[in-house]
Amino acid sequence: MTRPANSKLNKLNKACSLVLEGNQVKVRLIAERIETRVLVHIDWLRFTCQVRNAPMPPVDVLFPPPVQSTLERPLSEHEEQYGTYEAQRFARFMHKLQQVPDEDFAPSAQAAELALRVVDALGDGFNVASEVRKGHDFYKSRWSIERNGEEVGWVGFGASGDGPRQQAQKRTLHVNLYGTACTFAKPSWRFEMADLVDEVNGVITRCDLALDFFDGITGGMQRIQADYESGLMDSGGKRLKCNMVGDWMNGKGRSFYIGSKEVGKQTNIYEKGHQLFGDKDASGWMRAELRLGNKARVLDVDMLRRPADFFAEASPWHAALLREADEQIELNPASLACNGRLAAETIEAEVTRNKRWVRDVAGPSLALMFTLMDGEEFAAIVEGASLPGRLRRFSRDEISRVYQRATKRVFKGADAGHVIA
């Protein structure tokens, strides 16, 4: 049965999902700061390269040798017959590639190789989908880059039309990495991606540089508005365009835009905590996000290597904001304690969500089973059962450490909303 979109249970699940995803993002951003000692985070990246400059798949990829059983890695009987999981997955991938029409095979194979190179730069947990999908942004097709089964980027190839502009686009490949890919990539991904862009003579078409204030910017959104009105955000002696979005009367979900997408330089200062955690957010988390495009400027590849420098160079106001963040935020090993606390609260938020589902959805069925089935029948169902899907990325020890706290939240009426102070 499909539940109404506005049902209380769906609203509850949505709220809990926001808490979990927001906590995960915060954990990753703090971990990246500690590892790289850089305050500015790359939050979106797009680049284009000519097909002639894109990497070609090596022969052993197009024609992989059979996997042999060895003493170090003996194959099971199933693997002997059908191949390893990796081999089966790669076979599906190549089967889809071989179904591409001849005229598109070369750019498709190069796009697939480029996608694999991008995934390698992003790190563990990312993969290229095993099938070609319909393209975006006037590209005919795309290879999706995924994390946990969700698309977090893509590599487009081919043209969706026969016009001169589409035919010119047909000679290019385009990489689009969403914010999720940038957030959950390994700390060194920026440098490896910059090297890849240089290798293929790529042109960056969009790059978002984000500066986070997890406890808020001093003075809040009112200070941002005052900075604009007093001329601190002026550029070249001119007052930039601005746009105020959100509920400014009640102070929720506010964004303050300065600059313009049309000239490829826009900054959005917004309440990131509200975006991730919803109306009950109490974190004060704010973000200043500089969005750069190549419409009226050339985007230097080095902004991937030195994002803070390019953020500061945007204007004196951006430089002053970065200095303010540098004074407020200490990047030292003591921050690891905060990172560990956030990780624990992320697990607790997920366990709480699971317990709420049991209480609100599965509870009546479990009660009936417990009442009418004998102990052995009930035990046969639960013994050996795997963890619920969203809890499988945590160990049983990690879950057990927060399980009782989650029980108190759910069954003693405590609010399991935003668990981060």
C-alpha positions as MATLAB code, in Angstrom:
seq = 'MTRPANSKLNKLNKACSLVLEGNQVKVRLIAERIETRVLVHIDWLRFTCQVRNAPMPPVDVLFPPPVQSTLERPLSEHEEQYGTYEAQRFARFMHKLQQVPDEDFAPSAQAAELALRVVDALGDGFNVASEVRKGHDFYKSRWSIERNGEEVGWVGFGASGDGPRQQAQKRTLHVNLYGTACTFAKPSWRFEMADLVDEVNGVITRCDLALDFFDGITGGMQRIQADYESGLMDSGGKRLKCNMVGDWMNGKGRSFYIGSKEVGKQTNIYEKGHQLFGDKDASGWMRAELRLGNKARVLDVDMLRRPADFFAEASPWHAALLREADEQIELNPASLACNGRLAAETIEAEVTRNKRWVRDVAGPSLALMFTLMDGEEFAAIVEGASLPGRLRRFSRDEISRVYQRATKRVFKGADAGHVIA';
ca = [
       0.000    0.000    0.000;
       1.281    3.447   -0.906;
       1.096    5.877    1.998;
      -0.168    9.433    1.410;
       2.703   11.830    0.788;
       1.635   13.982    3.741;
       1.065   11.138    6.219;
       2.579   11.535    9.689;
       4.773    8.462    9.161;
       6.187    9.765    5.886;
       6.858   13.144    7.485;
       8.624   11.375   10.374;
      10.742    9.260    8.040;
      11.655   12.344    6.013;
      12.689   14.216    9.156;
      14.846   11.332   10.389;
      16.446   10.978    6.957;
      17.308   14.677    6.982;
      18.961   14.295   10.381;
      21.045   11.324    9.259;
      22.113   12.798    5.934;
      22.912   16.141    7.547;
      25.035   14.476   10.219;
      26.904   12.456    7.602;
      27.680   15.568    5.586;
      28.917   17.399    8.686;
      31.129   14.473    9.720;
      32.717   14.315    6.292;
      33.316   18.057    6.063;
      34.983   18.160    9.485;
      37.113   15.114    8.629;
      38.209   16.778    5.383;
      39.212   19.944    7.246;
      41.292   17.969    9.711;
      42.983   15.930    6.981;
      43.698   18.732    4.491;
      43.868   21.721    6.883;
      41.924   23.740    4.297;
      38.713   25.548    5.264;
      37.220   25.907    1.778;
      35.504   22.847    0.327;
      34.843   22.047   -3.360;
      31.097   21.427   -3.517;
      30.460   20.975   -7.261;
      32.663   20.391  -10.279;
      32.051   20.249  -14.014;
      34.636   20.019  -16.774;
      34.733   19.277  -20.502;
      37.417   17.750  -22.686;
      37.756   16.961  -26.368;
      37.163   13.319  -27.323;
      40.574   13.256  -29.015;
      42.217   14.062  -25.661;
      40.204   11.591  -23.579;
      41.813    8.350  -22.375;
      41.333    5.166  -24.389;
      40.595    1.908  -22.536;
      43.655   -0.361  -22.457;
      43.552   -3.694  -24.262;
      43.319   -5.687  -21.031;
      40.149   -3.748  -20.189;
      38.473   -4.300  -23.541;
      39.665   -7.932  -23.594;
      40.237   -8.942  -19.938;
      42.164  -12.177  -19.332;
      40.329  -14.902  -17.404;
      40.737  -14.888  -13.636;
      42.875  -17.807  -12.463;
      42.567  -19.612   -9.148;
      45.697  -19.237   -7.006;
      46.848  -20.381   -3.601;
      46.496  -16.833   -2.281;
      43.060  -16.371   -3.842;
      41.405  -19.732   -4.586;
      38.152  -19.512   -6.558;
      34.977  -21.112   -5.257;
      33.063  -23.635   -7.361;
      30.539  -20.920   -8.265;
      33.314  -18.511   -9.257;
      35.011  -21.215  -11.333;
      31.791  -21.615  -13.320;
      30.502  -18.044  -13.485;
      33.471  -15.852  -12.565;
      34.059  -13.600   -9.567;
      31.551  -10.900   -8.609;
      33.879   -8.248  -10.031;
      34.259  -10.223  -13.262;
      30.494  -10.684  -13.599;
      29.854   -7.006  -12.969;
      32.533   -5.993  -15.463;
      31.071   -8.421  -18.022;
      27.685   -6.699  -17.704;
      29.397   -3.344  -18.100;
      31.229   -4.447  -21.259;
      28.090   -6.094  -22.655;
      26.281   -2.767  -22.449;
      29.246   -1.010  -24.024;
      29.302   -3.451  -26.947;
      25.625   -2.750  -27.623;
      26.405    0.889  -28.396;
      26.104    1.703  -32.147;
      29.404    1.654  -34.048;
      29.461    5.410  -34.621;
      29.174    6.017  -30.883;
      31.391    3.163  -29.698;
      34.691    5.083  -29.556;
      33.346    8.095  -27.589;
      31.294    5.741  -25.415;
      34.364    3.625  -24.606;
      36.417    6.764  -23.909;
      33.643    8.224  -21.738;
      33.517    4.948  -19.810;
      37.290    5.016  -19.292;
      37.121    8.665  -18.201;
      34.349    7.761  -15.743;
      36.523    4.985  -14.313;
      39.396    7.441  -13.923;
      37.095    9.893  -12.132;
      35.883    7.128   -9.810;
      39.480    6.182   -9.039;
      40.191    9.800   -8.080;
      37.093    9.972   -5.854;
      38.072    6.860   -3.891;
      36.405    3.845   -2.305;
      32.641    3.525   -2.418;
      32.199    4.979   -5.907;
      31.554    3.029   -9.086;
      30.408    3.426  -12.697;
      26.902    2.115  -13.411;
      26.854   -0.983  -15.615;
      24.516    0.493  -18.238;
      24.430    3.521  -20.506;
      21.657    5.962  -19.611;
      19.940    8.832  -21.375;
      22.093   11.928  -21.417;
      21.678   15.321  -19.758;
      22.422   18.865  -20.918;
      22.066   18.008  -24.631;
      24.392   15.014  -24.469;
      22.891   11.911  -26.051;
      24.027    9.438  -23.386;
      25.800    9.270  -20.053;
      27.704    6.895  -17.824;
      26.440    7.394  -14.270;
      28.848    7.617  -11.354;
      27.224    6.112   -8.268;
      27.680    5.855   -4.529;
      25.512    3.364   -2.615;
      23.345    2.916   -5.705;
      22.593    6.655   -6.036;
      23.836    8.804   -8.904;
      26.345   11.393   -7.686;
      27.727   12.400  -11.072;
      27.973   11.432  -14.720;
      30.080   11.556  -17.859;
      28.144   12.645  -20.943;
      28.944   11.841  -24.582;
      27.315   12.081  -28.000;
      24.929   14.722  -29.320;
      21.175   14.871  -28.824;
      20.595   16.703  -32.122;
      22.008   17.472  -35.550;
      22.476   21.237  -35.220;
      25.917   22.854  -35.485;
      26.119   23.381  -31.725;
      25.187   19.756  -30.993;
      27.695   18.486  -33.531;
      30.418   20.539  -31.868;
      29.349   19.130  -28.509;
      29.528   15.629  -29.985;
      33.294   16.021  -30.170;
      33.489   16.499  -26.388;
      33.007   14.548  -23.168;
      31.614   16.228  -20.077;
      32.095   15.333  -16.395;
      29.556   16.553  -13.826;
      30.182   15.794  -10.143;
      27.431   16.688   -7.685;
      27.986   17.975   -4.176;
      27.524   14.481   -2.703;
      30.442   13.116   -4.720;
      32.686   15.994   -3.624;
      31.660   15.625    0.035;
      32.151   11.859    0.343;
      35.301   11.581   -1.788;
      38.666   10.813   -0.208;
      40.601   13.841    1.112;
      43.149   13.818   -1.738;
      40.541   13.714   -4.501;
      40.950   17.395   -5.444;
      44.600   16.957   -6.381;
      44.013   13.764   -8.346;
      41.074   15.335  -10.177;
      43.152   18.410  -11.016;
      45.862   16.152  -12.466;
      43.211   14.336  -14.514;
      41.795   17.615  -15.865;
      45.313   18.670  -16.857;
      46.006   15.293  -18.466;
      42.958   15.492  -20.770;
      43.399   19.237  -21.432;
      40.038   19.771  -19.802;
      38.191   23.036  -19.331;
      36.447   23.603  -15.993;
      32.952   24.945  -16.666;
      31.715   25.149  -13.071;
      33.306   25.003   -9.647;
      31.598   25.805   -6.346;
      33.793   26.850   -3.402;
      32.084   26.518   -0.013;
      33.086   27.997    3.346;
      31.143   26.510    6.269;
      30.471   28.076    9.667;
      29.033   25.174   11.650;
      28.033   27.434   14.556;
      26.954   30.302   12.339;
      28.517   33.520   11.037;
      28.807   36.249   13.667;
      25.717   38.435   13.302;
      23.835   35.822   11.296;
      21.885   36.578    8.138;
      21.125   40.109    9.371;
      24.869   40.819    9.315;
      25.048   39.575    5.700;
      22.272   41.954    4.693;
      23.990   44.812    6.555;
      27.319   44.064    4.844;
      25.592   44.377    1.467;
      23.754   47.582    2.354;
      26.941   49.213    3.661;
      28.825   48.452    0.431;
      31.242   45.862    1.816;
      30.250   43.457   -0.971;
      30.705   46.012   -3.773;
      33.003   44.983   -6.601;
      34.939   47.409   -8.745;
      33.089   50.301   -7.165;
      29.735   48.874   -8.249;
      26.872   47.498   -6.193;
      26.246   43.878   -7.275;
      22.806   42.428   -7.843;
      21.266   40.750   -4.822;
      18.367   38.395   -4.254;
      16.871   37.447   -0.879;
      15.148   34.051   -0.780;
      13.367   32.229    2.049;
      11.351   33.176    5.118;
      13.126   36.326    6.294;
      10.207   37.388    8.502;
      10.463   34.262   10.666;
      14.152   33.568   10.118;
      13.980   30.157    8.407;
      15.600   28.790    5.285;
      17.108   32.119    4.241;
      19.506   32.676    1.352;
      21.227   35.875    0.249;
      22.522   35.864   -3.333;
      25.028   38.404   -4.638;
      26.349   38.522   -8.179;
      24.936   36.791  -11.241;
      25.072   33.375  -12.906;
      25.026   35.137  -16.273;
      28.570   36.435  -15.726;
      29.732   33.253  -14.010;
      30.268   34.626  -10.515;
      27.618   34.354   -7.811;
      27.825   33.913   -4.053;
      25.043   32.377   -1.995;
      25.146   32.825    1.774;
      22.522   30.549    3.266;
      21.373   28.587    6.288;
      22.865   25.185    5.504;
      21.593   23.619    8.733;
      17.994   24.357    7.755;
      18.574   22.865    4.309;
      19.886   19.603    5.762;
      17.967   19.237    9.039;
      14.674   21.009    8.321;
      12.608   23.449   10.372;
      13.792   22.125   13.755;
      17.450   22.842   13.037;
      19.217   24.356   16.036;
      22.798   24.199   14.767;
      23.126   27.713   13.331;
      25.160   26.184   10.466;
      25.691   28.750    7.683;
      27.547   28.450    4.403;
      29.040   31.003    2.019;
      29.206   29.345   -1.395;
      31.041   30.983   -4.290;
      29.723   29.592   -7.578;
      32.072   30.136  -10.504;
      31.248   29.442  -14.162;
      33.245   29.895  -17.344;
      30.762   32.140  -19.174;
      32.857   35.287  -18.802;
      36.089   33.945  -17.361;
      38.592   31.104  -17.548;
      38.521   28.844  -14.498;
      42.040   27.869  -13.466;
      42.536   24.173  -12.699;
      44.576   25.215   -9.668;
      41.371   26.181   -7.867;
      41.010   22.446   -7.205;
      44.427   22.434   -5.563;
      44.107   25.795   -3.752;
      40.381   26.471   -3.217;
      40.922   28.849   -0.287;
      43.172   31.128   -2.359;
      40.595   31.434   -5.120;
      37.794   32.020   -2.616;
      39.750   34.888   -1.063;
      40.579   36.371   -4.460;
      36.877   36.750   -5.330;
      36.615   40.072   -3.422;
      37.853   41.836   -0.281;
      34.627   40.739    1.457;
      35.330   37.060    0.638;
      38.897   37.450    1.912;
      37.673   39.042    5.156;
      35.130   36.243    5.675;
      37.844   33.619    5.187;
      40.062   35.377    7.741;
      37.131   35.414   10.160;
      36.661   31.671    9.692;
      40.381   31.086   10.160;
      40.273   32.894   13.513;
      37.206   30.980   14.701;
      38.119   27.452   13.625;
      41.044   25.491   15.012;
      42.356   22.725   12.798;
      44.105   20.537   15.350;
      43.935   16.917   16.529;
      41.546   17.915   19.323;
      38.921   18.320   16.618;
      39.010   14.556   16.187;
      36.999   14.224   19.402;
      34.240   16.292   17.813;
      34.456   14.147   14.699;
      34.053   10.973   16.762;
      31.087   12.422   18.639;
      29.385   13.327   15.385;
      29.971    9.825   14.017;
      28.355    8.278   17.116;
      25.376   10.595   16.825;
      25.013    9.668   13.160;
      24.701    6.000   14.148;
      22.259    6.895   16.932;
      20.091    8.877   14.511;
      19.914    5.869   12.162;
      19.142    3.402   14.964;
      16.445    5.774   16.234;
      14.913    5.879   12.764;
      14.890    2.070   12.639;
      13.274    1.763   16.080;
      10.606    4.268   15.130;
       9.807    2.206   12.047;
       9.487   -0.913   14.190;
       7.208    0.901   16.640;
       4.991    2.614   14.063;
       4.922    0.082   11.208;
       6.045   -3.397   12.253;
       4.965   -3.216   15.909;
       1.437   -4.648   15.528;
       2.671   -7.550   13.377;
       5.488   -8.333   15.811;
       3.037   -8.268   18.714;
       0.744  -10.717   16.926;
       3.642  -13.065   16.093;
       4.993  -12.924   19.641;
       1.543  -13.720   21.059;
       0.530  -16.569   18.732;
       3.843  -18.260   17.860;
       5.819  -20.454   20.207;
       9.364  -19.538   21.153;
      11.089  -21.889   18.709;
       9.071  -20.628   15.725;
       9.785  -17.025   16.628;
      13.485  -17.753   17.161;
      13.705  -19.469   13.755;
      12.644  -16.198   12.115;
      15.002  -13.851   13.917;
      18.096  -16.026   14.365;
      20.740  -15.398   11.743;
      18.873  -12.454   10.250;
      21.074   -9.790    8.681;
      21.058   -6.178    9.796;
      18.471   -3.816    8.267;
      19.709   -2.274    5.026;
      20.521    1.209    6.340;
      22.366   -0.212    9.368;
      24.638   -2.579    7.438;
      27.394    0.019    7.073;
      27.816    0.007   10.882;
      29.248   -2.801   13.003;
      27.132   -4.546   15.631;
      29.440   -3.126   18.315;
      28.819    0.406   17.058;
      25.069   -0.193   17.048;
      25.050   -1.780   20.503;
      26.798    1.261   22.023;
      23.928    3.585   21.081;
      21.017    1.134   21.106;
      19.754    1.861   24.611;
      19.899    5.628   24.076;
      17.874    5.215   20.908;
      15.349    3.100   22.807;
      14.868    5.883   25.353;
      14.362    8.422   22.570;
      11.671    6.369   20.861;
       9.817    4.710   23.727;
      10.108    7.398   26.402;
       8.924   10.283   24.271;
      12.292   11.996   23.782;
      12.644   14.020   20.626;
      14.970   12.282   18.165;
      15.257   15.284   15.937;
      18.527   17.081   15.494;
      20.930   15.225   17.760;
      23.819   17.623   17.336;
      24.000   20.520   19.758;
];
